[in-house]
Structures are given as structure tokens and as C-alpha cells.
Amino acid sequence: MAEIMFSNISELAQLRNEALTGGGSDKIGEQHAKGKLTARERTELLLDEGSFEEFDILKTGRGNGTEAAYPGDGVITGHGTIDGREIFVFSQDFTVVGGSLGEAHSQKICKVMDLALRVGCPIVGLNDSGGARIQEGVDALAAYGEIFHRNVHASGVVPQISCIMGPCAGGAVYSPSMTDFIFMVERSSYMFVTGPNVVRTVIHKDINAEELGGASVHAEKSGVAHFVVPNDILCLREVRRLISYLPSNNRQKAPFLELRDPAERKDPVLDYLIPPNPNQTYDMNILIYSILDGAEFLEVQPDFARNIITGFGRLGGQTIGLVANQPAVLAGVLDSNASFKAARFVRFCDAFNIPLVCLVDVPGFMPGPEQEHGGIIRHGAKLLYAFVEATVPRITVIVRKAYGGAYLVMNSKHIHCDINYAWPTAEIAVLGPRGASEVVYRKEIKAAADPESVLNEKMEQYRKKFVNPFVAARRGYIDDVIFPRDTRHRLIRTLQFLEGKKAVRPERRHGNIPL
Ligand code: HXC
């Protein structure tokens, strides 16, 4: 009996050792030569030291198709901690059949996804995969379907984070695209539904992997990636940072983190932030970094639609989701990409109990055929819908321009934000002075001997009458006109009293967001 036990123990040790080597030392060398870490090295770096517990290390495929069975089947799965909080993780092993996904591989991922959902913990996927394992045929497609199904059911219940750490094609991009955040590693990660070879065959176009689906393409053009990092190590470090802002599930609040930054801290510099000339720009980041605890801000999608800023910070220790127009880029105008970017961010925050703070300086929606034909009506409606639907505490500070529809969309009082402050420099009106005067006084201006001086006179009158926060404040649309220097303190106090907010939604299966 003792002999059998001993031989089982040594067999276990041998089987584990075999599985630990993945696709073998040559393949590991190739992986390292590409500047990539192995699946196991990545898992170790992501999680707190020594916290990783693995499942299914011995699981193999049925050996269907032409391939032999591989121990672990090309993916490492399990759980561990990040800053002491439980996380589930899967890490695809490119050294085993290119990290391709077959039946057993998918079953391992599905097991940790199910567990994450059941216990309410984030799930992090480290993706490095050639997509559906060709040799497994329809079983591989079925296997992807099971993951997609779980991605959708976990959405809004536990945070799902994807790191793209190699070439990801086919099904390997659709699962990440349904998760909350995508990290891409510069120069070693690609995402495309069909790779350069297929592009060449089908549409006879030569394009390399980097130009087709490299990190910068997805960060700047498609908006698929949320974060781009220079290498694997920084990628895993940034995932840890992101998780520090998030609750583990939709029933919890984000962890409180005291940064020893006094709530009463005033910043007199903010009184001078807005330039005297309304057409002059300034950098909204000055305000953002001034008000947040410890000047710490994790910007989401910093390179996409830079005319709007989205990201996480803390106020009085509490995580907030920040949405701010950026007057330094396209004057902070709302266009299709900015609307889509902010809408998705707002929905994430609302799903995970993260209060929203909105800093407004928006001249309006971007005019022109390009935007209209590209569907700005549809995309702008996404942001409007997302703000209206959000039941987390919603606070707005109008710092300068808030014109027309864009004023309404940017979390205004009229779409039921909880508290709307304005700076004395706020300009709240239907149109800017020039546009408004040209419409209202068109005939008078046209008939004048000196049209330009009449226009200027009308603009000045309009500016005095409408271009300020006081008309809106008199109506009660603005809850208070505040001194810029007090913004941090007022926001923290407001978040404190909004903590107990309860919002009732009408019963329905689900709304129909203009996707
Ligand atoms: C089986 C695969 C594979 C796959 C790669 N390999 N992808 N094996 N099924 N999908 C194997 C290779 O044969 C090779 O094996 C090893 O992995 C490493 O691949 P290389 O090509 O040598 O690496 P590299 O040059 O870095 O190129 C990586 C790659 C390329 C860009 C991912 O391999 C590739 O284009 N693969 C196919 C991508 C694809 O079309 N996948 C199916 C998508 S359809 P050896 O033994 O030589 O080392 C799909 C359906 C789901 O996913 C759709 C749901 C919506």
C-alpha cells in the first residue's frame, strides 16, 4: 500500500514537471527571443508572490484531430491574489500549439470563469493565441462559443480584464472584445479577425500585422484597446493598478484607499485656469490632477478620442469615474468617437458602483457631413443614454462652455445628475455668442451699414445676458456657483452625502441602448 502511494506521488511529481515545461525549452526560447514572457512567468508577475494556485494542470485534450494530447492543453488556469484580493486568471501558452484554443483548453477557462462569477471575483485573461485550434474543427468553434457565453453573463457582475500579449486572431479577439478592459503590449501583440494572409487573399491588399492590428492601431484608431504598454512586465503591473480602483463584483463598492490628501485642500491656481479669451484653450488635466487624491489618475483610452478624457481616480479615498471634455483637443467638442468612448466608460462605472464626476467644457457636437454620415446621432445618443441610465451618484462641474445639446448630454441636471455645480466662468446657453447673434439678428446685421460692428454689439449683449452661470443658477438648474479653488472639497463633501443614494428603475427586461 505504502509502495503504491509512493509511486503515485512520484508519478504526480513527474506529470506536474512535464506540464510545467509547456511546449518545451526550444519553444520557450523562441518566446523569450520575441521579448515575451511565458504564460507561467506572466501569472507569477501578475499575482502577489507565491499566491497562485493552479487548477487542471494535468488536464489534456482527447487528442481528437491530428494532434497528440498536451498536458495542460496550452493554458494555465487558477486563482491568486492582487494586493490580497482574490482574482481568477487564465494565461494562454503560445509554446503549446500556438496557444490555440481547443475543447480542453476552453473547458479550463470556462471553469475559472464560472468560479469567478460564483464567488464574485475579477477574472484576468492573458491572451496569446492563434485562435480556434484548427485540428479540432467544430469542437474548437463550440469551445469558443462557451467562452463568449460566459463573457456576456459575467459582464456587469465581475470585472473582466484582458491582456493581449501575442498575436490574437479569430475567436481570440472576440472574447477580449466583450470584456471590460483590454491591454495591448507594443510591438508583440496584434488583434485581428482575419490576419494579413487572409487580407491578401480576399481583398488583394498587402498589409503587415502591425499596421492591420497592432497596439497603436487599436489604441488610436479603432478604440478596441484601453491601455497600451511597452512590455509584458509593465502590462501586468498596470493590471494590478487598474484592479486597485475596482470592486471585486457588482455587489461591492471599490476598496477605500486613504492617500493622506486633506479633503479641505484648496488650489488657488484653479481660479486662474480659465483663460480670459473664450477661444483660448487650456489643459483639462491641470484641473483633474489638482482635485484628485494624491494627484493620481489612471486614464482609460488616453490615445483614442483625446477630446474627451475618461479614467479612474480617488476623492477622499473613494474611487470615482471621471469624464471630462478636453478643450486642448478639438476644443473639447463631442464627436462620434468621444461619445462612444465616454458612454462605454460610464456604463462600466454604473455597473460597478463607481460614482461619476463630470467636468464640462464643451462647445457642442462636431458639425459636418463626416460626423453626420458616420452616425453622430447614434453615437451621441449612446452617451446620453448611458448617463440617463446610470444610477450611481452623478456629479457635474461646468467649468466653462456648456452649449446646446452637448450641455444636456454631459450629465446635466435635466437628465437627472444628482448635483450640478458651475464655476463663475461657466457659459451655459443654447448657442455661442456668434452663432446665436447670427441667427437671431440676421436681418438686422445684413441691413446695417457696418455689419461687423452690429454683430459685435449683439454678441456683447448676448454675452452679458446669457453667457454666464447665473441664469441657470437662478432657475435652480445649477445647485451652486462655486469658487474654482474649492472644487475638490465640494466634490468630496457631495460624494459623502450621496453615498446612500438609492435609485429605482422601472421594471423591464432591459432597455434598448442605441448600440
Ligand atoms: C492550430 C496553430 C494555430 C491554430 C498557430 N498554430 N495557430 N495550430 N490552430 N489556430 C501553431 C502553428 O502551426 C505553429 O505550430 C505554432 O502554433 C506557432 O505558430 P507560428 O505560425 O509559427 O507563429 P507566428 O509566426 O508567431 O504566427 C502566429 C499566428 C499564426 C499569426 C497566430 O500562427 C496564424 O496566423 N495562425 C492562424 C490564425 C487563425 O487563422 N486562426 C483561426 C481563426 S478562426 P508549430 O508546430 O509549427 O510550432 C477562429 C474561429 C473562431 O478563431 C471565431 C469565433 C468568432
Residues whose N, C-alpha, C, O or C-beta is under 5 A from the ligand:
A	BS01	HXC	V97 G98 S100 S129 G130 G131 A132 R133 I134 Q135 Y144 P167 A169 G170 G171 A172 Y174 G195
